[in-house]
Amino acid sequence: MPEITKNQLKHVRLLKQKKHRMLSGQFVVEGEKNVEELIHSQLEIVAIFATKDWTSPSSKYTPILVTNKELSQMSGLRSPNKVLAVAEIPDVEFSTSSLQKGITLVLNEINDPGNLGTIIRTADWFGIKQIICSPNSVDCYNPKVVQSTKGSIAQVTIHYRNISSVLDSYNLPVFAADMEGTKMDKNFRFPKDCIIMMGSESHGIPEELSNYITDRVTIPKVGQSESLNVAIATSIILHHSNL
């Protein structure tokens, strides 16, 4: 296996920063399972960096050899796991016509990397292929987001768009998660084609998006907790949308 160069090491370390990810059009995927998912996806892999004890699931790629120390220097994890890959950020054209069927998930001001990663992973579980994020949401190619997706970043397309502009182009019902909304009981059903909108835990759905909302829904509360984590709430709502 070829050995890593100083320039490659520096480049991967810089990809922890959003500005360098945007300039290079590349992002980092870490860990054996995540890299394996990446290898079997449609995303383009630039390079794979691995320690000598990593076994590749495919002969298509020749990994670049790194020491445990070098992997630690490149990694954003406390305990790096054998392998790290650099992939191209997909250049996917946004078209509202492609979002007219099924459920589209719209996320407003999701700022926590772990929450966004979990939402992407959950969306993949329920077969949702596209997510629209507000521009002020956390970057989906942030290493912590990528890690939290557990490989689903390669299966779900994420668009960053002005939500008002996108909804202007839709002719679908918009369901927004709201503590004061209609309770999703056993008789409640989402339509087959619709938009489900989730807001930030601290601010909810902003006033400027209210005119687009067809219905507000809430998860029935039994205990005393004041609110649900947005990723957990999204999981429950997406489960209900599949009933």
HUGIWO-V145368 format. One record per residue. RES is the residue in one letter. PHI is phi in radians with two decimals (NA if undefined). OMEGA is omega in radians with two decimals (999 if undefined). Layout:
res=RES phi=PHI omega=OMEGA
res=RES phi=PHI omega=OMEGA
//
This chain:
res=M phi=NA omega=3.05
res=P phi=-1.17 omega=3.14
res=E phi=-1.69 omega=-3.10
res=I phi=-1.19 omega=3.08
res=T phi=-1.73 omega=3.12
res=K phi=-1.11 omega=3.13
res=N phi=-1.14 omega=3.09
res=Q phi=-1.15 omega=3.12
res=L phi=-1.07 omega=3.13
res=K phi=-1.11 omega=-3.11
res=H phi=-1.07 omega=-3.12
res=V phi=-1.14 omega=3.12
res=R phi=-1.10 omega=3.14
res=L phi=-1.19 omega=-3.12
res=L phi=-1.20 omega=3.01
res=K phi=-1.20 omega=-3.11
res=Q phi=-1.68 omega=-3.08
res=K phi=-1.04 omega=-3.07
res=K phi=-1.09 omega=3.12
res=H phi=-1.34 omega=3.04
res=R phi=-1.12 omega=-3.12
res=M phi=-1.23 omega=-3.13
res=L phi=-1.18 omega=-3.07
res=S phi=-1.57 omega=-3.05
res=G phi=1.21 omega=-3.09
res=Q phi=-2.33 omega=3.10
res=F phi=-2.53 omega=-3.04
res=V phi=-1.87 omega=3.04
res=V phi=-2.15 omega=-3.06
res=E phi=-2.11 omega=3.04
res=G phi=1.62 omega=-3.05
res=E phi=-1.05 omega=-3.09
res=K phi=-1.14 omega=-3.11
res=N phi=-1.11 omega=3.13
res=V phi=-1.19 omega=3.10
res=E phi=-1.10 omega=3.08
res=E phi=-1.06 omega=3.14
res=L phi=-1.09 omega=-3.12
res=I phi=-1.03 omega=-3.10
res=H phi=-1.62 omega=3.12
res=S phi=-1.69 omega=3.12
res=Q phi=-1.58 omega=-3.12
res=L phi=-1.25 omega=-3.12
res=E phi=-1.54 omega=3.14
res=I phi=-1.61 omega=3.12
res=V phi=-1.48 omega=-3.12
res=A phi=-2.82 omega=3.03
res=I phi=-2.11 omega=3.14
res=F phi=-1.98 omega=-3.04
res=A phi=-2.50 omega=3.01
res=T phi=-1.36 omega=-3.01
res=K phi=-1.15 omega=-3.11
res=D phi=-1.62 omega=3.09
res=W phi=-1.57 omega=3.10
res=T phi=-1.91 omega=-3.10
res=S phi=-1.29 omega=3.09
res=P phi=-1.39 omega=-3.10
res=S phi=-2.54 omega=3.10
res=S phi=-1.51 omega=-3.08
res=K phi=-1.19 omega=-3.06
res=Y phi=-2.06 omega=3.04
res=T phi=-1.74 omega=-3.10
res=P phi=-1.22 omega=3.06
res=I phi=-1.65 omega=-3.03
res=L phi=-1.29 omega=3.05
res=V phi=-2.32 omega=3.03
res=T phi=-1.46 omega=3.08
res=N phi=-1.06 omega=3.12
res=K phi=-1.15 omega=3.14
res=E phi=-1.13 omega=3.10
res=L phi=-1.09 omega=3.10
res=S phi=-1.13 omega=3.12
res=Q phi=-1.19 omega=-3.13
res=M phi=-1.46 omega=-2.94
res=S phi=-1.42 omega=3.01
res=G phi=-1.77 omega=-3.11
res=L phi=-1.72 omega=3.08
res=R phi=-1.23 omega=3.14
res=S phi=-2.22 omega=-3.13
res=P phi=-1.02 omega=-3.02
res=N phi=-2.10 omega=2.93
res=K phi=1.13 omega=-2.95
res=V phi=-2.58 omega=3.13
res=L phi=-2.55 omega=-3.14
res=A phi=-2.19 omega=3.01
res=V phi=-1.97 omega=-3.11
res=A phi=-2.21 omega=3.08
res=E phi=-1.37 omega=2.99
res=I phi=-1.19 omega=-3.06
res=P phi=-1.14 omega=3.10
res=D phi=-1.70 omega=-3.05
res=V phi=-1.84 omega=3.13
res=E phi=-1.25 omega=3.13
res=F phi=-1.58 omega=3.12
res=S phi=-2.49 omega=-3.14
res=T phi=-1.14 omega=-3.14
res=S phi=-1.15 omega=3.14
res=S phi=-1.41 omega=-3.09
res=L phi=-1.87 omega=-3.03
res=Q phi=-1.41 omega=-3.10
res=K phi=-1.91 omega=3.13
res=G phi=1.40 omega=-3.11
res=I phi=-1.79 omega=3.04
res=T phi=-1.90 omega=3.13
res=L phi=-1.68 omega=3.12
res=V phi=-2.00 omega=-3.08
res=L phi=-2.07 omega=-3.13
res=N phi=-1.99 omega=3.08
res=E phi=0.98 omega=3.01
res=I phi=-1.56 omega=-2.96
res=N phi=-1.77 omega=-3.10
res=D phi=-1.52 omega=-3.10
res=P phi=-1.02 omega=-3.14
res=G phi=-1.11 omega=3.12
res=N phi=-1.13 omega=-3.12
res=L phi=-1.13 omega=3.12
res=G phi=-1.06 omega=3.12
res=T phi=-1.17 omega=3.10
res=I phi=-1.11 omega=3.11
res=I phi=-1.08 omega=3.12
res=R phi=-1.09 omega=3.13
res=T phi=-1.16 omega=3.11
res=A phi=-1.02 omega=3.11
res=D phi=-1.06 omega=3.13
res=W phi=-1.02 omega=-3.09
res=F phi=-1.62 omega=3.00
res=G phi=1.40 omega=3.09
res=I phi=-1.46 omega=-2.99
res=K phi=-1.70 omega=-3.08
res=Q phi=-2.39 omega=3.10
res=I phi=-2.23 omega=3.06
res=I phi=-1.91 omega=3.13
res=C phi=-1.93 omega=3.01
res=S phi=-1.17 omega=-3.10
res=P phi=-1.03 omega=-3.12
res=N phi=-1.60 omega=3.00
res=S phi=-1.40 omega=-3.14
res=V phi=-1.10 omega=3.13
res=D phi=-1.12 omega=-3.10
res=C phi=-1.18 omega=3.11
res=Y phi=-1.72 omega=2.94
res=N phi=-1.00 omega=-3.08
res=P phi=-0.93 omega=-3.14
res=K phi=-1.23 omega=3.07
res=V phi=-1.16 omega=-3.12
res=V phi=-0.98 omega=-3.13
res=Q phi=-1.09 omega=-3.10
res=S phi=-1.23 omega=3.14
res=T phi=-1.28 omega=-3.12
res=K phi=0.95 omega=3.07
res=G phi=1.74 omega=-3.09
res=S phi=-1.27 omega=3.08
res=I phi=-1.04 omega=3.14
res=A phi=-1.50 omega=-3.06
res=Q phi=-1.96 omega=-3.08
res=V phi=-2.08 omega=3.10
res=T phi=-1.59 omega=-3.14
res=I phi=-2.00 omega=3.10
res=H phi=-1.89 omega=3.01
res=Y phi=-1.91 omega=-3.07
res=R phi=-2.54 omega=2.98
res=N phi=-1.15 omega=-3.00
res=I phi=-1.15 omega=3.12
res=S phi=-1.03 omega=-3.13
res=S phi=-1.12 omega=3.13
res=V phi=-1.17 omega=-3.10
res=L phi=-1.17 omega=3.05
res=D phi=-1.08 omega=-3.07
res=S phi=-1.65 omega=-3.10
res=Y phi=-1.69 omega=2.97
res=N phi=-2.27 omega=-3.10
res=L phi=-2.27 omega=3.06
res=P phi=-1.12 omega=-3.13
res=V phi=-2.02 omega=3.12
res=F phi=-1.84 omega=-3.12
res=A phi=-1.96 omega=3.06
res=A phi=-1.24 omega=-3.06
res=D phi=-2.67 omega=-3.13
res=M phi=-1.02 omega=-3.12
res=E phi=-1.73 omega=-3.07
res=G phi=-1.41 omega=3.10
res=T phi=-1.20 omega=-3.12
res=K phi=-1.23 omega=3.11
res=M phi=-1.45 omega=3.11
res=D phi=-1.55 omega=-3.06
res=K phi=-1.17 omega=-3.13
res=N phi=-1.63 omega=-3.09
res=F phi=-1.42 omega=3.09
res=R phi=-2.38 omega=2.99
res=F phi=-1.40 omega=3.00
res=P phi=-1.18 omega=-3.10
res=K phi=-1.08 omega=-3.13
res=D phi=-1.98 omega=-3.13
res=C phi=-2.89 omega=3.07
res=I phi=-1.99 omega=3.01
res=I phi=-1.96 omega=-3.06
res=M phi=-1.93 omega=3.09
res=M phi=-2.06 omega=3.12
res=G phi=-1.90 omega=3.13
res=S phi=-1.20 omega=3.14
res=E phi=-1.12 omega=-3.05
res=S phi=-1.49 omega=-3.04
res=H phi=-2.07 omega=-3.14
res=G phi=1.18 omega=3.13
res=I phi=-1.54 omega=-3.11
res=P phi=-1.19 omega=-3.07
res=E phi=-1.02 omega=-3.07
res=E phi=-1.17 omega=3.09
res=L phi=-1.74 omega=-3.05
res=S phi=-1.05 omega=-3.08
res=N phi=-1.15 omega=-3.13
res=Y phi=-1.54 omega=-3.02
res=I phi=-1.39 omega=3.09
res=T phi=-1.46 omega=-3.12
res=D phi=-2.50 omega=3.03
res=R phi=-1.94 omega=-3.08
res=V phi=-2.22 omega=3.10
res=T phi=-2.42 omega=3.09
res=I phi=-1.53 omega=-3.12
res=P phi=-0.94 omega=-3.10
res=K phi=-1.75 omega=3.11
res=V phi=-1.98 omega=-3.08
res=G phi=-1.57 omega=-3.02
res=Q phi=-1.87 omega=-3.12
res=S phi=-1.06 omega=-3.09
res=E phi=-1.33 omega=-3.09
res=S phi=-2.75 omega=3.07
res=L phi=-1.93 omega=2.97
res=N phi=-1.01 omega=-3.02
res=V phi=-1.10 omega=3.12
res=A phi=-1.21 omega=3.10
res=I phi=-1.17 omega=3.12
res=A phi=-1.05 omega=3.11
res=T phi=-1.08 omega=3.13
res=S phi=-1.07 omega=-3.13
res=I phi=-1.16 omega=-3.13
res=I phi=-1.16 omega=3.12
res=L phi=-1.17 omega=3.05
res=H phi=-1.08 omega=-3.14
res=H phi=-1.11 omega=-3.14
res=S phi=-1.20 omega=3.14
res=N phi=-1.72 omega=-3.14
res=L phi=-1.27 omega=999
//
